[in-house]
């Protein structure tokens, strides 16, 4: 880009100040110019605020035109008129946007006793903190669990357990696998008892009468027989665990015995090899007539 620079003295500023006008000769911005000012020490200023901060109160730049480098009294008059209008608007005040009802404040002539009531027996304020902090839940969120299967460390899919006959799912497109995942999630995330959908209307229109804190299954009750069956399963599982631990301990003892036998065999083999080596060395040291040297 071709530029033409013109540097002249600026009489509106203190002695030694220079004004530089850079005119662009080519490009899309040809014909436009940029104005800069240089202090006697050579410092460059690109705008009027920079110049004003540097000079401070030594020079009044209120009517100073940065582009022409001259004092413009008409500009000072416009600035004063603008400031006068702003001061008038501030003196009139802003409109009151307060929508609260006015309260009549009157001072009583005679001193009257005042009774302060702290607690009133007929007034009861109840706040349910759990309901206030409870976040809304999505209806039929259990459908997102459809098709998800759990697996062990070796990435082998685990076999799902069979649900009791008393647990019957409700809602659109609900399967036993989804119901099992929903019940497991409810037991894990909520401390409240799991009872199922207690409202009978939830079976007809679950979108309206659904209780989001309970899984999508009919109301059920846990009987003593169910508890006994569960205890029996737990005992069987404990027996299996005990048997597994016994078999493991037996296998460990067998492994130790086998390891001991292997060590003994290695020691006897080493002794035999050592005796054979010594016998060969004694034979090689004898002379051809069979006498020792």
ZICOR-V288293 format. One record per pair of residues at least 4 apart in sequence whose C-alpha atoms are under 8 Angstrom apart, sorted by the first residue. I is the first residue (numbers start at 1). J is the second residue. If there is no record, write none. Layout:
i: (I,I)
j: (J,J)
This chain:
i: (1,1,1,1,2,2,2,3,3,3,3,3,4,4,4,4,5,5,5,5,6,6,6,7,7,7,7,8,8,8,9,9,9,9,10,10,10,10,10,10,10,11,11,12,12,12,12,13,13,15,16,16,17,17,17,17,18,18,18,18,19,19,19,19,19,20,20,20,20,21,21,21,21,22,22,22,23,23,23,23,23,24,24,24,24,24,25,25,26,26,35,35,35,36,36,36,36,37,37,37,38,38,38,38,39,39,45,45,46,47,47,48,48,49,50,51,52,52,55,60,61,62,62,62,63,63,63,63,63,63,64,64,64,64,65,65,65,65,66,72,73,74,75,76,77,78,79,80,81,82,83,84,85,86,87,88,89,90,128,129,130,137,137,138,139,139,139,140,140,141,142,142,142,142,142,142,142,143,143,143,145,145,145,146,146,149,149,150,150,151,151,151,151,152,152,152,160,163,163,163,166,167,167,167,167,168,168,169,169,169,169,169,169,169,170,170,170,170,170,171,171,171,174,174,174,175,176,177,178,179,179,179,179,180,181,182,182,182,183,183,184,185,186,186,186,186,186,187,187,194,194,195,195,195,195,196,196,196,196,196,196,196,197,197,197,197,197,197,197,197,197,198,198,199,199,200,201,201,201,202,202,202,202,202,203,205,205,206,222,222,223,224,225,226,227,228,229,230,231,232,233,234,235,236,237,238,239,240,241,242,243,244,245,246,247,248,249,250,251,252,253,254,255,256,257,258,259,260,261,262,263,264,265,266,267,268,269,270,271,272,273,274,275,276,277,278,279,280,281,282,285,285,286,286,286,286,287,287,287)
j: (24,25,26,27,24,25,26,22,23,24,25,26,22,23,24,25,20,21,22,23,20,21,22,18,19,20,21,18,19,20,16,17,18,19,14,15,17,18,19,69,70,15,70,64,69,70,71,17,59,40,39,40,37,38,39,40,37,38,39,40,35,36,37,38,69,35,36,37,38,33,34,35,36,33,34,35,30,31,32,33,34,29,30,31,32,33,30,31,30,31,46,66,67,44,45,46,47,44,45,46,42,43,44,45,43,44,50,51,50,51,66,52,66,53,54,55,56,61,59,64,71,75,76,79,71,72,73,74,75,76,69,70,71,72,69,70,71,72,70,76,77,78,79,80,81,82,83,84,85,86,87,88,89,90,91,92,93,94,132,133,134,141,212,212,207,210,212,171,216,145,146,178,179,181,182,215,216,173,174,178,178,181,182,177,178,157,158,157,158,155,156,157,158,156,157,158,177,167,176,180,220,217,218,219,220,217,218,174,175,176,179,216,217,218,174,203,216,217,218,203,206,216,178,179,216,179,180,181,182,183,215,216,217,184,185,186,215,216,187,215,188,189,190,194,213,214,215,191,194,214,215,214,219,220,221,214,215,216,217,218,219,220,202,210,211,214,215,216,217,218,219,218,219,203,209,204,205,206,209,206,207,208,209,210,218,209,210,210,226,227,227,228,229,230,231,232,233,234,235,236,237,238,239,240,241,242,243,244,245,246,247,248,249,250,251,252,253,254,255,256,257,258,259,260,261,262,263,264,265,266,267,268,269,270,271,272,273,274,275,276,277,278,279,280,281,282,283,284,285,286,292,293,290,291,292,293,291,292,293)
